[in-house]
Amino acid sequence: MGVQENIKTGDAAKLKARYDTYRADNPTVRIRNAAADMGVSEAALVATGIGHTATRLDADWGDIIKQFPKLGEILCITRGDHAVHEKVGKFANISIGPGHGLVVNRDIDLRLFLSHWHHCFAVSEETKQGARRSIQFFDIDGTAVHKVYMRDGSDVEAYDALVDRFTSSDQSPDFSAIPHPPKKADRPDGDIDREGLHAHWAALKDTHDFIELLRDFEVGRQQAFRLVGEDMAYRIPVAAFETALTEAATAKLPIMIFVGNRGCIQIHTDPIERVVRANGWLNILDRGFNLHLEDSAAVEAWVVRKPTRDGIVTSIELFDTQGREILYMFGERKPGVPELEGWRDLVAGLDRLDG
């Protein structure tokens, strides 16, 4: 659980001075890591730039998102603590409902959980290549949930119009962050109806019903994997994820990679090409898609099999030491079409862990 912040104007000025000094000493460190080093939230650091590099925006977030098609080609970044998902494309096919939203396209494919969108800033930073403009959204605890960056071909006039339209009347650098409560502990394994869990799991007709299954049986995600039986879920070595990536790239197999946080899940669908390990991170460095995975933070990898009307759907899921999902990967699939045999065969060929 994070520390509650209530940064007022005088404190914000001091924080800005600290941050300026930090950046001078650590010019290559990203703002998320700088915030962690300094013991504050990322949003609090962004807010210190109000009046200089940042403008606070205020609106129904869906109204801002609906303006994004006007920006043209942009870069979307969604990340968790151990994975960063970057996609280039254009916004289209946007639907916004109470507390949630969808952006469904081949390139920009997002699931939005808007109850976790609490703060928004337009940010303009000077770089060697010129101004780098973005729209950045943050959760109530000051953690970034989604960022949209302008590119060389983006429409700057549309960006400026968006910022003018949604500029908040509050342009103070004050910032308050409220931490999320700790994750609720799983019930004891002995309290879970294992037979019922397996029976209902085996009767699934849609992967989207899986979350409801976990709620109905009051069981944690990894806990369900442990208890349901190896016909539905089994562990593989964490290193097998890299094997899966390299084999998928070699076979030019279209895959889906999901990375998310409380407020957004971002999805890539396509074959991948360049799998590169560098500086302790496992990366996919493709045109239009980058993934950066700190796989040393993953302590468990699972193969998960979910029945659907179209047959079994197989995923690989990675978890960190706190039981948080880092990412998950599928073979490309569409409603009404069975899972790719090449994907199923690839996963079946990965090493398994006993028990």
N, C-alpha and C positions, 0 to 999 in steps of 0.2 A: 504494500500500500504506500503510495507516494505521500509527500508532505504537502499539506494545504498551503497555498500561496495567497497572499493578499498584498500585492506590490502597488504601493501608492506612488504619486508623482516624484517625490523626493527620492524614494527608494529606486524608482525606475531610472532616474538620472545616474545614481550610483551604480546600478546594474549595467547600464549602458557603458559607463567608463570601464567597469571590470571586463565587459565583453570586448570592448575595443582593445584593451590590453591583451586579453586572451588571444584574439585574432592576430594581433601583431606578432605574438610569440608562437602561434600555431596556425599559420596561414592556410594549411591544407586540411585542417580538421573541419568536418561538416557540422552544421549547426546542431543537429540532434545529439552528436557526441559531445559537442561543446557544452550543451545544456546539462548533460549527464555529469560531465566533469565539474561543472560549476554548481551543481545541486539545485537547479531550477528547471522549469519546463521549457520546451522549445518555443511554445507560443509566447512565453514571457520575454524571451530574447527577441523574437520578432517584434513584439509590441514596443520594445525600446527604440525601434526605428521609426515609430510614427512621427510624421512631420519631416522625415528625411527619406527613408527607404521603404516605408510601409504606410498603408492607408487601411484603417479598419472599415470593413464592409458590414452591412446589416440588411437582412431581407429574409423572406422564406427562402431557404437554400435552394429549393426546387426552381424558384424564379431565376436565380443566378445560373444554375445548371442549364436551364432552357436557352440561355443566351450563348452557350459555348459553341454551338454550330457556326455562329457568325465569326468565330475566331479563325476558322480554317484549320490547317494542320497544326497540331499541338503535341506536346509530350505529357502523358499522364504518369504520375508516380504514386504508387501505393506500397506501403511497407509495414512490416512488423519489426520486432526487435532483431530478428536474425535473417530476414529476407527482404530484398528490394525488387520490385516488379516495375519495369519501365516500358511503356508502349507509346508508339508514335501513330497518330491517325487523326480522324475527324469525328466529332460528336454528331450523332444522328440517332433516330429511333429511341427517343427519350420518353419514359413514362414515369410520372411521379404520383405516388399515393400517400395516404396518411402515414408518415414516419418511415417511408421507404421509397426507393426509386430503382429504375432499371435503365441502363444504357446498353443496347444490344446491337453490336456490330462486329464484323470480323476483326477489326483492329482495336477499337475501343469497346470493351465488354466489361461492364461494371454492375455490381450489386451494391446498392447504397442503403445504409441503415441510418436514416437521418436523425433519429433520436440521439445519436452520438456526434452530431455536428453542432457545435456550440459557438465557435468563433471563426471568423474569416478575415483574411488580410490580402490586399493586393500588395505585392512586393516587387520593387524594382532595384536591382543591385547592379552596380557598375563592375564590369569585368574587362579583360583585355580585348574581348570581342565586342564590347559595347554593353548597352543596358540589357539585363536579363530579367524579363517580366514574368510574373506568375500570379496565380490565385491559389491561396493555401487555406485549407480548412482544418480545424482542430477540435478535438474532443474536450469535454468539460475539465479534464485533468491537464490540458495543455499539450497533449500528444497529437501529432499530425495524423489525420485520417486519409487525406487525399490532397494532391497538388497537381495543378495544371500549368505547364510552362509554355510560353510562346516560343516559336521557332522562327527561323529566318523568313519562311514563307507565310507566317501568320499575319492576320489583319490587325495591325496596331491601332487603327482608328476604332475598330470594333471593341478592342480591349479598353481603350480610353473611355469609350461611351459606356461600357459596362461599369467601369470604376466610378465614373461620374454619377451614373444612375443609382448605384447602391452604396455610395459613401455614407457611412454612419455619421450621425450628429456628434457622436462621442469619439473624439480624436485625441484623448489623453493616452499616455503610455501606461496607465494603470492596468493591472491584470490580476485577476483572481482565478486560481485553479483549485478544483475540488477533486481529491483523489477518489478513484474507484474503490469500493470495499474489496477486501480479500476474496479470492475465489473460494466458494463454498466447498468444504471437504466432501469427498464421496462418502456415501453410506457404506457400512461394512459389506464386504462381498457376500457374507452369509445372509444378509437381508434382501438380496436381489433374487427374484424369481428367474433362475437361469433357464429352466425349461420353457417358461412363458416368453422370455426374451428371445430364445432361439426360434420358437414357433412363430412369433410375430415378425421377427427379422426375416425368416424364410418366406413369409407371406407378403413381403413388401412388393408393391407394384410400381413405385416411383422413388427415385433417390431422394427427392425433396421431402418424402415422408419420414426420413431417417431421424431428423431432429425431434419430431413428434414422438417417435418410438423411444428415444432416450428420455424425454420428459415423462412419458407414460409409465416407464419402469423406474423412474428416478435413479438413473444410472449415469455415471460419467462416461465420456466418449472412450477414453483408453480403458476404463473399467469394463465397458461393454465389449470391447475387443478381446480383453482377457477372458471374459466369462462366456462368450457366446459359443465358442468352439472353433476349431481350426478349419472347418469347412467354410466358415464365413470370415474369419480374420486370423492372421498369423504374423509373427514377427520375422523380419529380415534384418541383416546387418545394416547399419546406417550407411556404410560404404556402398551398399547395393543400389542406393539412389543414384550415385554417380555412374555406376555401371549401366543403369537403366537409361540415363541421359545419353551416354556415349553410344549405346546400342541403338537407341531411337534415332540419333543423328546419323549414324552409319546407314541405317535402313531407310532413312528419309520418311520415318513413320510420323504421321500427324498426331500430336499430343496436345493435351490441355494442361496448363499449369496455373494453379490458383494461389494467390498470396493475398492475405487480408489482415484486417484488424477489426476492432469493434464497429467501426463506421463504414468500412468499404472492403469489398472483395474485388480484385482485378484479375482478369482471365486472359491468358494467351492461348490461341488455338492455331496450330500450324506445325509443320515439321520444323525442327531446329537444325542448326548447322555447326556453329563454333562453340564447343564446350571447352572452357579454359579455366585452369586453376591458377590463381595468383594472389599473393599476399594473404594467404589463409582463407580465401573465399573461393567457392566454386561458382563459375560464371557461365552464362550463355550470352554471347556477344554477337547478335545477329542484327541485320538491318531491320529497324522498326521494333525490335524487342531485345531488351537486356534483362537478365536475371542475375542478381548477386545474392548468393546464399552462404551464410556463415555456418557451414555444415558441422563444424566442430561443436556448435551449441546444441546439435541434435543428439539426443540420447536414446531415442526409440524410433524405429521405422516399422510401419505395419503395411501389409497387404490386406485390403478390405474388399469383400465381395458382397454386393448388394443385389438382390433379385429385383427385376423390373418386368414390365409387360413385354419388353424386347429381349429378355434374357439377363444374364448376370452382367453387372457393371463392376469393373475392377479398378481400384485406386491404390496408390502408394501415398502414405501420409507420414509426415515427420513431426516429432514432438520434442520440446526442450525439457530442461530439468524441472520446470514448474508445471509440466503437463499442458503447456500451451501449444496449439498447433502452429507449426512454422509454415508449412505449405502442403498442398496435395496435388497429385498428378493423375490424370486419366489418359486413355487413348481418346482421340477425337470421336465424338458420338453426337448423334442427332436423334430427336424423338422419332420413334417408329423404325429405327435402324439398329440392328444388333451391334454389339461391341466389335471393334476390329479384331480379327483373329490374330493379326501380327502383334497387337498390343498384348492380348491375352497370353500368347506364346512367349513373348518377351518376359512378362512378369513371372510366368510359371518357371522360367529358366533361371531365375535369381536364387541365390543361396537362401536357405531358411535357417532360422534359429530354432533349436529344440525347445519344447515347452512354451 
